[in-house]
Amino acid sequence: MWPLITYLRLLDANEEGADWREVERIVLHIDADREPDRARRAFNSHLARAKRMSGVGYRRLLRRMISGFHERASCHKTGGGDAYRI
């Protein structure tokens, strides 16, 4: 679930025009002053992924999350009725 939160934070920061170096330090925990090339590559790739996810990709992510929830719930089905232990 944490990548989704990370992507949302990146999208919000980008929309607000935040300095990418500050976003990198806070959200991705990379010091752009110490590792500028790595920080820029990480920021660009994560932001691009976040933008893709905000388009179509989030549907697949949500389907996987819901599917995983149902699989876990069915593994814990109790003996009586339709009750599930989660």
C-alpha positions in Angstrom: 0.0 0.0 0.0 2.9 2.4 0.7 3.8 2.9 -3.0 0.3 4.3 -3.6 0.8 6.8 -0.8 4.2 7.8 -2.1 2.8 8.3 -5.6 0.0 10.5 -4.2 2.5 12.6 -2.3 4.6 13.0 -5.4 1.6 14.1 -7.5 0.5 16.6 -4.8 4.0 18.1 -4.5 4.4 18.3 -8.3 1.0 20.0 -8.6 2.0 22.5 -6.0 5.3 23.2 -7.8 7.4 22.0 -4.9 11.2 21.9 -5.4 12.0 18.3 -6.5 15.1 18.2 -4.2 12.9 18.8 -1.2 10.3 16.3 -2.3 13.1 13.7 -2.9 14.4 14.2 0.6 11.0 14.1 2.3 9.1 11.5 0.3 11.8 9.2 -1.1 14.5 9.8 1.6 17.3 10.5 -0.8 19.6 13.5 -0.2 19.8 15.3 -3.5 22.9 17.3 -2.4 24.9 14.1 -1.6 23.5 11.9 -4.5 22.2 14.3 -7.2 22.2 11.9 -10.1 20.5 9.1 -8.2 18.0 11.5 -6.6 17.0 13.0 -10.0 16.6 9.6 -11.6 14.5 8.4 -8.7 12.3 11.4 -8.7 11.7 11.3 -12.4 10.9 7.6 -12.5 8.7 7.7 -9.5 6.8 10.8 -10.8 6.3 9.2 -14.2 5.0 6.0 -12.6 2.7 8.1 -10.4 1.3 9.9 -13.4 0.7 6.6 -15.2 -1.0 5.2 -12.1 -3.2 8.2 -11.8 -4.5 7.5 -15.3 -5.2 3.8 -15.9 -2.9 1.9 -13.7 -4.7 2.6 -10.5 -7.6 0.4 -11.6 -5.3 -2.6 -11.9 -3.8 -1.8 -8.5 -7.2 -1.6 -6.9 -8.3 -4.8 -8.5 -5.3 -6.6 -7.1 -5.8 -5.1 -3.7 -9.5 -6.2 -3.7 -8.6 -9.6 -5.0 -6.0 -10.0 -2.3 -8.5 -8.9 0.4 -11.0 -11.5 -0.8 -8.4 -14.2 -0.9 -7.3 -13.5 2.7 -10.9 -13.2 3.9 -11.8 -16.6 2.4 -8.8 -18.2 4.0 -10.2 -17.1 7.4 -13.8 -18.1 6.8 -15.3 -19.3 10.0 -17.4 -22.5 10.3 -20.8 -20.9 10.5 -22.7 -18.9 7.9 -21.0 -16.2 5.8 -19.0 -14.7 8.6 -15.3 -13.9 7.8 -12.5 -13.3 10.3 -10.1 -10.7 9.0 
